[in-house]
């Protein structure tokens, strides 16, 4: 993803609230991407090892487990993001005075 073109000055800039929302969102996006890579690469490696060992009957089981875990962790992280967005924002360095504007900051961008 590319975020280098966003600045707070000039035409088309996000401004301070937009950059604050971007700085809060990027670590969360990286967590989602990290879990996706974890289950994707881990599942692919396990599939390749079992296929190389001739265990063809295990391939569907490994793929299903990898997809199910990816889905469950995605749902869990989404629920945490929805219900604990204020605490997450404070944990990532957000200001308490902007907490009441949290949903509005995202939509102003």
C-alpha positions in Angstrom: 0.0 0.0 0.0 1.2 3.5 -0.7 0.8 6.3 1.9 3.7 8.5 0.8 1.5 10.9 -1.2 -0.5 12.1 1.8 0.6 15.3 3.4 -1.1 18.0 5.5 -0.4 20.9 3.2 -1.3 21.8 -0.4 -4.3 20.8 -2.5 -5.6 17.4 -1.8 -3.9 17.1 1.6 -5.6 15.3 4.4 -4.9 17.8 7.1 -4.1 17.1 10.7 -7.2 14.9 11.6 -6.7 12.9 8.4 -3.0 12.2 9.2 -3.9 11.3 12.7 -6.5 8.8 11.5 -3.9 7.4 9.1 -1.3 7.1 11.8 -3.7 5.2 14.0 -5.0 3.0 11.2 -1.7 1.9 9.7 -0.6 -0.3 12.6 -4.0 -2.0 12.7 -3.8 -2.7 9.0 -0.3 -4.2 9.5 -1.7 -6.5 12.2 -4.4 -7.7 9.8 -1.9 -8.2 7.1 0.5 -10.0 9.4 -2.2 -12.6 10.4 -3.1 -13.0 6.8 0.5 -13.8 5.9 0.9 -16.0 9.0 -2.0 -18.3 8.0 -1.4 -18.1 4.2 2.3 -18.9 4.3 2.0 -21.3 7.1 -0.8 -23.2 5.4 1.0 -23.2 2.1 4.2 -24.6 3.7 2.3 -27.3 5.5 0.5 -28.2 2.3 3.8 -28.4 0.4 5.4 -30.6 3.0 2.5 -33.0 3.2 2.2 -33.1 -0.6 5.9 -33.9 -0.8 5.6 -36.7 1.7 2.7 -38.2 -0.3 0.0 -37.4 2.2 -2.7 -36.4 -0.2 -5.6 -37.0 2.1 -4.4 -34.4 4.6 -4.3 -31.5 2.0 -8.0 -30.6 2.3 -7.8 -30.8 6.1 -4.8 -28.4 6.3 -6.4 -26.0 3.8 -9.7 -26.0 5.7 -8.0 -25.4 9.0 -5.9 -22.6 7.6 -8.9 -20.8 6.1 -11.0 -21.3 9.2 -8.4 -19.9 11.5 -7.8 -17.0 9.2 -11.6 -16.3 9.2 -11.9 -16.6 12.9 -9.0 -14.4 13.7 -10.3 -11.8 11.2 -13.7 -11.8 12.9 -12.1 -11.6 16.3 -9.9 -8.7 15.3 -12.8 -6.9 13.7 -15.0 -7.3 16.8 -12.1 -6.0 18.9 -11.7 -3.0 16.5 -15.5 -2.3 16.6 -16.1 -2.5 20.3 -12.7 -1.3 21.6 -11.9 1.4 19.1 -11.5 4.1 21.7 -9.2 2.1 23.9 -7.3 1.0 20.8 -6.9 4.6 19.7 -5.6 5.6 23.1 -3.2 2.7 23.2 -1.8 3.7 19.8 -1.2 7.3 20.9 -4.4 9.0 20.2 -5.6 12.0 22.2 -8.4 11.8 24.7 -9.8 15.1 23.5 -10.4 13.6 20.0 -12.0 10.4 21.3 -15.5 11.8 20.9 -14.7 12.6 17.2 -13.2 9.2 16.5 -15.7 8.0 13.8 -15.8 11.5 12.3 -12.0 11.6 11.8 -12.2 8.6 9.5 -15.0 10.0 7.4 -13.4 13.4 7.1 -10.5 11.9 5.1 
